[in-house]
Amino acid sequence: MKIAIMGAGAVGGYFGAMLARAGHDVVLIARPQHVEAIARQGGLMIEARDFHGVVPLRATADPSGVEGAELVLFCVKSGDTQEAGRSIAPHLASGATVLCLQNGVDNAERLQATIKQPAVPAAVYVAAEMAGPGHINHRGRGELIIGASPASADIAACLSAASIPTHVSDRVMDDLWTKLVMNCALNALSAVAQLPYGRVIEVEGVSSVIRNVVDECTAVAAALGISVPKDAYDKVLALPSTMPEQFSSTAQDLARGKPSEIDYLNGYVARKGAELSIPAPANLALQVMVKLCEAAAR
């Protein structure tokens, strides 16, 4: 299959490398510095528990790289969804499946309105980070839950065969909100402290903050008709033990001086809560704290 990865950072690059290793024709669409490094070293450097080496594949900084692709993994930051969507829209094949591998819950809806063709939402569970241009560290997991579409079953089979465990869900919004709860509970705390999950969870009072965040998220979700697992709080507390050295994506953004996705995580819950007259002060406070860190960096 010909596959394009739009926004080939840590997440997109990892999945692109896995697909290339499985024999697919993969092109990464990434920032020029990343593309140049890949060209110099003949591929993308991946460091993982079971693999360490360069995976040969193509890379370009031009959005026209999606041309002819049967499958597009759309992996840009949430704040870039519409701009990136506009950039690839003229080059998308009419029958291409666009899979949104992004944080947040409304990206597929916003992208679909931009590209004027279906975009399939996906909940992504992977711990990966950029170690430098053309170099990705994979720290764990790597599975996907994708929404139902006419092509979803075939896509899930293709991805699973490439060692990317993928399941199709008829209630993918529930899955996206479950992931959102995890992100809201841990991302900002890791970012503000610049600490990995394992050390964040050890700090006194953190579990109480997490409880408040989860309760607010659950209340907003319920008002929207979304089902979040009753044991969401326990799942959040259990996550750091599975990846204790992992920094949140928000922490990685702040460390590199990049805009974070906090407006689409805690900020989204705070906005929806305000619209529904559901107080979400813990989520608002975490959003503001990250925004203050961004302002200080600027």
Secondary structure as UniProt FT lines:
FT   STRAND          2..6
FT   HELIX           10..21
FT   TURN            22..23
FT   STRAND          25..29
FT   HELIX           32..41
FT   STRAND          44..47
FT   STRAND          52..55
FT   STRAND          58..60
FT   HELIX           63..66
FT   TURN            67..68
FT   STRAND          71..74
FT   HELIX           78..80
FT   HELIX           81..88
FT   HELIX           89..91
FT   TURN            94..95
FT   STRAND          97..101
FT   HELIX           107..115
FT   STRAND          119..132
FT   TURN            133..134
FT   STRAND          135..147
FT   TURN            150..151
FT   HELIX           152..161
FT   TURN            162..163
FT   STRAND          166..169
FT   TURN            170..171
FT   HELIX           172..193
FT   HELIX           197..200
FT   TURN            201..202
FT   TURN            204..205
FT   HELIX           206..223
FT   TURN            224..225
FT   TURN            230..231
FT   HELIX           232..242
FT   TURN            244..245
FT   HELIX           249..255
FT   TURN            256..257
FT   HELIX           262..264
FT   HELIX           266..275
FT   TURN            276..277
FT   HELIX           281..297
//
